[in-house]
Amino acid sequence: MEQLKKFARYFRPYKGTILLGILCILASMSFGLFIPYMVGQAIDDLGAGVTREKIIYYPLVILGISAMSGVFLFLQRRLLINTSRHIEFDMRQDFYASLVGQSMQYFHETRVGDLMARATNDLAAIRQIVGPMILYSFQAIFALCISLPIMLNISVKLTLLLLIPMPLVTLTVKFLGERIHKRFEKIQEYFSDITARAQENLTGVRVIRAYAQEDAEIEQFQVLNREYASQNLKLVKYAAAMRPLLFFFIGLGFVIIVAVGVPMAVRSEITAGDFTAFILYLQRMIWYLIALGYVVNLYQRGTASLKRFNAILEAEPAIKDDAVAHEQSPVQGNIEFRDLTFAYNGKPVLRDIDLKIDAGQTIAFVGKTGSGKSTLMSLVPRLLDAPDGSVLVDGRPLREYPIAQLRQAIGFVPQETFLFSDTLAANIAFGVEELGSKGVGESVKSNGSPTPPLPHSSTSKMTVESAATIAGLAADIEDFPGKYEQLVGERGITLSGGQKQRTAIARAVMRDPRILILDDSLSAVDTYTEETILHNLRDVRENRTTLIVSHRVSTIRDADLICVMADGRIIERGTHEELLTLDGEYADLYERQRLEEELEATD
């Protein structure tokens, strides 16, 4: 019930339409249930004497009533089914917005396949509560409310006899309904598992092929698929049993009515027309009682899915705007890490970090894998949340900035490059509002043919091309058949690792950020391309704060300050020359890389 109360808010914008749809159900049922009465009247009237006028009158009246019932039947379905689609749209929007607002930690702990299952299969089951369930429920309620008084008026005795099998109908619905609910919950969980497995296999298809695991993965998927099918078959057993049992128990009432009613008609206790009308009302009631069984089925499925759906909406984002956050003056780029200690899943990752960075400086971070460099970079745009007051921008704690304002001032190139299945131009312009306002994905027509995703003024095109040139990508793009409109495929699969990294750099540069963060973003390019990019970036880095994470000394040697990290601490800091003089960790790293380069040169 608590789940339905939360669900009710989606009905509020459409309450007028839903009310109108319910009134159309009432009108349709009123006209439809008037037909058995007219049939009974016709039988009695024609039994008293057949005339041409009667033969014409009754068929035309019944035909007219049927037509009016059909009109309102169309309207009720149009109104309620349309509303169910609108509510489904609203719920999907809320679902997506809820996911987008979650932190990275949430997606580390939640499988993408499970989220996809909830966004598709569960949402489809919930929609059935809005459309078909409301439709059939009110049809059954109005049928009973209209038919029972008429049937009581025809014969109280027959109507009371009809109630004999009703307790059996109620027990059947309750017993099977509970089992359908529990079974459907399990089915949705298995569907999440099978969707997650498929998503992981398709995403990691290169690894599967590289290790020749196709057959093994097919077998494992078959196990999940078989279990999913088995759970569905168990559900079908309960769902399939409901309708025959309802038919049997309601049919039992039908047998009682015929056995008692026919002798009553023979004895003229009721007229032949009244008995015929009673039978017709009984037939309609049987259909609507069977429909109630279908409604119970929909309800149990829908509420099971609603519980899973609401679990996503109720998940509070770990990182969100604080109460103290308000629009600040434009970010200048001063950054300070003040006595920063940060733990990830209870394990300390950063310890006692104290570092002040002036606007416009280039600061580099080096160190072994796992030393905390990427974690430190993720704290600046609040992809991870540092302890309050330990990270400041322009002298203000990060939590005083609205997240949107903070991130708009930052160009971030993460270690793992992600590209959208769109054109190169759209990927480069992603996040630049005036150029990418159409959004990634709109650059492909429904038939799959590429169309320009960006306004094709010379200014916008030059901006994209300039960003690509700075990132050392322009020459590669010229070799593509589609140039800047070249589709890059799922996750940029048609590009090399270096091309993907350079596309991400172009994306960050194009934002003209006050703070530029390059988290090991040149690891997949050769030294010549790296040198070209660094040369191009010198002008870009001017007057903006740049944080660079790298394992290569060649990438960072001209930085204003180099910080060497180990075990979450800054163990050395200084310029390239100063660190070489210290003859510590940095000097050792420099010497090893110099020897490697010499060995490569002699090969």
RAKA-V743179 format. One record per residue. N is the residue number from 0. RES is the residue in one letter. SS is DSSP state (~ for helix, > for strand, _ for the rest). OMEGA is omega in whole degrees, 0 to 359 (* if undefined). BURIAL is + if it has 9 or more other ideal C-beta (glycine too) atoms within 8 Angstrom, else -. Layout:
[[N,RES,SS,OMEGA,BURIAL] [N,RES,SS,OMEGA,BURIAL]]
//
This chain:
[[0,M,_,178,-] [1,E,~,179,-] [2,Q,~,181,+] [3,L,~,178,+] [4,K,~,178,-] [5,K,~,180,+] [6,F,~,186,+] [7,A,~,182,-] [8,R,~,179,-] [9,Y,~,181,+] [10,F,_,189,+] [11,R,~,181,-] [12,P,~,185,-] [13,Y,~,185,+] [14,K,~,178,-] [15,G,~,179,-] [16,T,~,180,+] [17,I,~,178,+] [18,L,~,178,-] [19,L,~,178,+] [20,G,~,179,+] [21,I,~,176,+] [22,L,~,177,-] [23,C,~,176,+] [24,I,~,179,+] [25,L,~,181,+] [26,A,~,180,+] [27,S,~,180,+] [28,M,~,180,+] [29,S,~,178,+] [30,F,~,183,+] [31,G,~,181,+] [32,L,_,174,+] [33,F,~,183,+] [34,I,~,178,+] [35,P,~,178,+] [36,Y,~,180,+] [37,M,~,178,+] [38,V,~,178,+] [39,G,~,178,+] [40,Q,~,181,+] [41,A,~,180,+] [42,I,~,181,+] [43,D,~,182,+] [44,D,~,179,+] [45,L,~,177,+] [46,G,~,179,-] [47,A,~,180,-] [48,G,_,182,-] [49,V,_,175,-] [50,T,_,180,-] [51,R,~,182,-] [52,E,~,179,-] [53,K,~,181,+] [54,I,~,179,+] [55,I,~,187,-] [56,Y,~,187,-] [57,Y,~,177,+] [58,P,~,181,-] [59,L,~,179,-] [60,V,~,180,+] [61,I,~,178,+] [62,L,~,179,-] [63,G,~,179,-] [64,I,~,179,+] [65,S,~,180,+] [66,A,~,179,-] [67,M,~,177,+] [68,S,~,179,+] [69,G,~,179,+] [70,V,~,180,+] [71,F,~,175,+] [72,L,~,177,+] [73,F,~,183,-] [74,L,~,182,+] [75,Q,~,179,+] [76,R,~,180,+] [77,R,~,183,-] [78,L,~,187,+] [79,L,~,179,+] [80,I,~,175,+] [81,N,~,180,+] [82,T,~,179,+] [83,S,~,178,+] [84,R,~,178,+] [85,H,~,179,+] [86,I,~,176,+] [87,E,~,177,+] [88,F,~,180,-] [89,D,~,181,+] [90,M,~,179,+] [91,R,~,177,+] [92,Q,~,180,-] [93,D,~,179,+] [94,F,~,181,+] [95,Y,~,180,+] [96,A,~,179,-] [97,S,~,180,+] [98,L,~,181,+] [99,V,~,182,-] [100,G,_,182,-] [101,Q,_,179,+] [102,S,_,178,+] [103,M,~,181,-] [104,Q,~,181,-] [105,Y,~,183,+] [106,F,~,172,-] [107,H,~,185,-] [108,E,~,184,-] [109,T,_,181,-] [110,R,_,180,-] [111,V,~,180,+] [112,G,~,178,+] [113,D,~,178,+] [114,L,~,179,+] [115,M,~,179,+] [116,A,~,180,+] [117,R,~,181,+] [118,A,~,183,+] [119,T,~,186,-] [120,N,~,181,+] [121,D,~,181,+] [122,L,~,177,+] [123,A,~,179,+] [124,A,~,179,+] [125,I,~,181,+] [126,R,~,180,+] [127,Q,~,177,+] [128,I,~,185,+] [129,V,~,185,+] [130,G,~,184,+] [131,P,~,183,+] [132,M,~,178,+] [133,I,~,182,+] [134,L,~,185,+] [135,Y,~,180,+] [136,S,~,182,+] [137,F,~,175,+] [138,Q,~,180,+] [139,A,~,180,+] [140,I,~,180,-] [141,F,~,179,+] [142,A,~,180,+] [143,L,~,182,+] [144,C,~,182,-] [145,I,~,186,+] [146,S,~,186,+] [147,L,~,178,+] [148,P,~,180,-] [149,I,~,180,+] [150,M,~,175,+] [151,L,~,179,+] [152,N,~,179,-] [153,I,~,180,+] [154,S,_,178,+] [155,V,~,183,-] [156,K,~,181,-] [157,L,~,181,+] [158,T,~,178,+] [159,L,~,176,-] [160,L,~,180,+] [161,L,~,184,+] [162,L,_,183,-] [163,I,_,182,-] [164,P,_,185,+] [165,M,~,176,+] [166,P,~,178,-] [167,L,~,178,+] [168,V,~,181,+] [169,T,~,180,-] [170,L,~,179,-] [171,T,~,180,+] [172,V,~,181,+] [173,K,~,183,-] [174,F,~,182,-] [175,L,~,180,+] [176,G,~,180,+] [177,E,~,181,+] [178,R,~,176,+] [179,I,~,181,+] [180,H,~,182,+] [181,K,~,181,-] [182,R,~,182,+] [183,F,~,175,+] [184,E,~,180,+] [185,K,~,180,+] [186,I,~,180,+] [187,Q,~,177,+] [188,E,~,177,-] [189,Y,~,178,+] [190,F,~,175,+] [191,S,~,179,+] [192,D,~,184,+] [193,I,~,177,+] [194,T,~,179,+] [195,A,~,180,+] [196,R,~,180,+] [197,A,~,181,+] [198,Q,~,180,+] [199,E,~,180,+] [200,N,~,180,+] [201,L,~,178,-] [202,T,~,182,-] [203,G,_,185,-] [204,V,~,179,-] [205,R,~,180,-] [206,V,~,180,-] [207,I,~,180,+] [208,R,~,181,+] [209,A,~,181,-] [210,Y,_,177,-] [211,A,_,183,-] [212,Q,_,183,+] [213,E,~,183,-] [214,D,~,180,-] [215,A,~,180,-] [216,E,~,177,+] [217,I,~,179,-] [218,E,~,179,-] [219,Q,~,177,+] [220,F,~,180,+] [221,Q,~,178,-] [222,V,~,178,-] [223,L,~,182,+] [224,N,~,180,+] [225,R,~,179,-] [226,E,~,177,+] [227,Y,~,178,+] [228,A,~,179,-] [229,S,~,178,-] [230,Q,~,178,+] [231,N,~,179,+] [232,L,~,176,-] [233,K,~,177,+] [234,L,~,180,+] [235,V,~,180,-] [236,K,~,180,-] [237,Y,~,181,+] [238,A,~,181,+] [239,A,~,181,-] [240,A,~,186,+] [241,M,~,185,+] [242,R,~,178,+] [243,P,~,180,-] [244,L,~,178,+] [245,L,~,177,+] [246,F,~,183,+] [247,F,~,184,-] [248,F,~,178,+] [249,I,~,176,+] [250,G,~,177,+] [251,L,~,176,+] [252,G,~,179,+] [253,F,~,179,+] [254,V,~,180,-] [255,I,~,181,+] [256,I,~,180,+] [257,V,~,182,+] [258,A,~,182,-] [259,V,~,187,+] [260,G,~,182,+] [261,V,~,176,+] [262,P,~,179,-] [263,M,~,179,+] [264,A,~,179,+] [265,V,~,179,-] [266,R,_,179,-] [267,S,_,174,-] [268,E,_,169,-] [269,I,_,181,+] [270,T,_,178,+] [271,A,~,179,+] [272,G,~,179,+] [273,D,~,179,+] [274,F,~,178,+] [275,T,~,179,+] [276,A,~,180,+] [277,F,~,179,+] [278,I,~,180,+] [279,L,~,176,+] [280,Y,~,179,+] [281,L,~,178,+] [282,Q,~,180,-] [283,R,~,179,+] [284,M,~,178,+] [285,I,~,181,+] [286,W,~,183,-] [287,Y,~,174,+] [288,L,~,174,+] [289,I,~,178,+] [290,A,~,177,+] [291,L,~,175,+] [292,G,~,177,+] [293,Y,~,179,+] [294,V,~,178,+] [295,V,~,178,+] [296,N,~,179,+] [297,L,~,182,+] [298,Y,~,182,+] [299,Q,~,177,+] [300,R,~,183,+] [301,G,~,181,+] [302,T,~,176,+] [303,A,~,179,+] [304,S,~,180,+] [305,L,~,178,+] [306,K,~,179,+] [307,R,~,181,+] [308,F,~,181,+] [309,N,~,178,+] [310,A,~,178,-] [311,I,~,182,+] [312,L,~,183,+] [313,E,_,180,-] [314,A,_,181,+] [315,E,_,177,-] [316,P,_,180,+] [317,A,_,179,+] [318,I,_,181,+] [319,K,_,179,-] [320,D,_,177,-] [321,D,_,179,-] [322,A,_,182,-] [323,V,_,184,-] [324,A,_,173,+] [325,H,_,184,-] [326,E,_,180,-] [327,Q,_,174,+] [328,S,_,184,-] [329,P,_,182,-] [330,V,_,178,+] [331,Q,_,176,-] [332,G,_,174,+] [333,N,_,181,+] [334,I,>,177,+] [335,E,>,170,+] [336,F,>,188,+] [337,R,>,179,+] [338,D,>,186,-] [339,L,>,170,+] [340,T,>,185,+] [341,F,>,178,+] [342,A,>,180,-] [343,Y,>,184,-] [344,N,_,177,-] [345,G,_,181,-] [346,K,>,180,-] [347,P,>,181,-] [348,V,>,177,+] [349,L,>,183,+] [350,R,>,169,-] [351,D,>,179,-] [352,I,>,174,+] [353,D,>,183,+] [354,L,>,178,+] [355,K,>,183,-] [356,I,>,178,+] [357,D,_,179,-] [358,A,_,178,+] [359,G,_,180,-] [360,Q,_,173,+] [361,T,>,183,+] [362,I,>,181,+] [363,A,>,179,+] [364,F,>,177,+] [365,V,>,180,+] [366,G,>,180,+] [367,K,_,176,-] [368,T,_,180,-] [369,G,_,181,-] [370,S,_,175,+] [371,G,_,184,+] [372,K,~,182,+] [373,S,~,177,+] [374,T,~,179,+] [375,L,~,179,+] [376,M,~,183,+] [377,S,~,180,+] [378,L,~,184,+] [379,V,~,177,+] [380,P,_,180,+] [381,R,_,168,+] [382,L,_,166,+] [383,L,_,186,+] [384,D,_,178,-] [385,A,_,174,+] [386,P,_,185,-] [387,D,_,177,-] [388,G,_,182,-] [389,S,_,175,+] [390,V,>,183,+] [391,L,>,173,+] [392,V,>,183,+] [393,D,_,177,+] [394,G,_,180,-] [395,R,>,174,+] [396,P,>,184,-] [397,L,~,186,+] [398,R,~,175,-] [399,E,~,177,+] [400,Y,_,167,+] [401,P,_,183,+] [402,I,~,182,+] [403,A,~,180,-] [404,Q,~,181,+] [405,L,~,185,+] [406,R,~,176,+] [407,Q,~,180,-] [408,A,_,186,+] [409,I,>,170,+] [410,G,>,189,+] [411,F,>,175,+] [412,V,>,184,+] [413,P,_,178,+] [414,Q,_,182,-] [415,E,_,183,-] [416,T,_,176,+] [417,F,_,175,-] [418,L,_,179,+] [419,F,_,178,+] [420,S,_,185,+] [421,D,_,180,+] [422,T,>,176,+] [423,L,~,181,+] [424,A,~,180,+] [425,A,~,179,+] [426,N,~,179,+] [427,I,~,184,+] [428,A,_,182,+] [429,F,_,179,+] [430,G,_,176,-] [431,V,_,193,+] [432,E,~,186,-] [433,E,~,180,-] [434,L,~,184,+] [435,G,~,185,+] [436,S,_,179,-] [437,K,_,178,-] [438,G,_,176,-] [439,V,_,180,+] [440,G,_,182,-] [441,E,_,181,-] [442,S,_,177,+] [443,V,>,179,+] [444,K,_,181,-] [445,S,_,179,-] [446,N,_,175,-] [447,G,_,181,-] [448,S,_,184,-] [449,P,>,173,+] [450,T,_,182,-] [451,P,_,182,-] [452,P,_,186,+] [453,L,_,173,+] [454,P,_,187,-] [455,H,_,170,-] [456,S,_,181,-] [457,S,~,181,-] [458,T,~,184,-] [459,S,~,181,+] [460,K,~,178,+] [461,M,~,179,-] [462,T,~,178,+] [463,V,~,181,+] [464,E,~,179,+] [465,S,~,178,+] [466,A,~,179,+] [467,A,~,179,+] [468,T,~,179,+] [469,I,~,181,+] [470,A,_,179,+] [471,G,_,184,+] [472,L,_,188,+] [473,A,~,182,+] [474,A,~,178,-] [475,D,~,182,+] [476,I,~,180,+] [477,E,~,179,-] [478,D,_,179,-] [479,F,_,179,+] [480,P,_,183,-] [481,G,_,182,+] [482,K,~,183,-] [483,Y,~,178,+] [484,E,~,178,+] [485,Q,_,176,+] [486,L,>,185,+] [487,V,_,179,+] [488,G,_,182,+] [489,E,~,180,-] [490,R,~,179,-] [491,G,~,188,+] [492,I,_,181,-] [493,T,_,181,-] [494,L,_,175,+] [495,S,_,179,-] [496,G,~,179,-] [497,G,~,178,+] [498,Q,~,178,+] [499,K,~,179,+] [500,Q,~,181,+] [501,R,~,175,+] [502,T,~,179,+] [503,A,~,177,+] [504,I,~,178,+] [505,A,~,179,+] [506,R,~,181,+] [507,A,~,182,+] [508,V,~,184,+] [509,M,~,179,+] [510,R,_,184,+] [511,D,_,186,-] [512,P,_,174,+] [513,R,_,178,+] [514,I,>,180,+] [515,L,>,181,+] [516,I,>,179,+] [517,L,>,185,+] [518,D,>,180,+] [519,D,_,189,+] [520,S,_,178,+] [521,L,_,185,+] [522,S,_,185,+] [523,A,_,179,-] [524,V,_,179,+] [525,D,_,185,-] [526,T,~,180,-] [527,Y,~,179,-] [528,T,~,178,+] [529,E,~,180,+] [530,E,~,178,+] [531,T,~,182,+] [532,I,~,181,+] [533,L,~,177,+] [534,H,~,179,-] [535,N,~,183,+] [536,L,~,182,+] [537,R,~,179,-] [538,D,~,180,-] [539,V,~,183,+] [540,R,~,181,+] [541,E,_,179,-] [542,N,_,174,-] [543,R,_,180,+] [544,T,>,182,+] [545,T,>,175,+] [546,L,>,183,+] [547,I,>,172,+] [548,V,>,181,+] [549,S,_,172,+] [550,H,_,181,-] [551,R,_,177,+] [552,V,~,182,+] [553,S,~,182,+] [554,T,~,193,+] [555,I,~,189,+] [556,R,_,180,-] [557,D,_,180,-] [558,A,_,178,+] [559,D,_,179,-] [560,L,>,178,+] [561,I,>,179,+] [562,C,>,177,+] [563,V,>,184,+] [564,M,>,176,+] [565,A,>,179,+] [566,D,_,175,-] [567,G,_,180,+] [568,R,>,171,+] [569,I,>,185,+] [570,I,>,176,-] [571,E,>,174,+] [572,R,>,180,+] [573,G,>,176,-] [574,T,_,181,+] [575,H,~,182,+] [576,E,~,181,-] [577,E,~,182,-] [578,L,~,176,+] [579,L,~,179,+] [580,T,~,180,-] [581,L,~,180,+] [582,D,_,180,-] [583,G,_,183,+] [584,E,~,182,+] [585,Y,~,180,+] [586,A,~,178,+] [587,D,~,178,-] [588,L,~,180,+] [589,Y,~,182,+] [590,E,~,180,-] [591,R,~,180,-] [592,Q,~,178,+] [593,R,~,178,-] [594,L,~,178,-] [595,E,~,180,-] [596,E,~,179,+] [597,E,~,178,-] [598,L,~,178,-] [599,E,~,181,-] [600,A,~,181,-] [601,T,~,180,-] [602,D,_,*,-]]
//
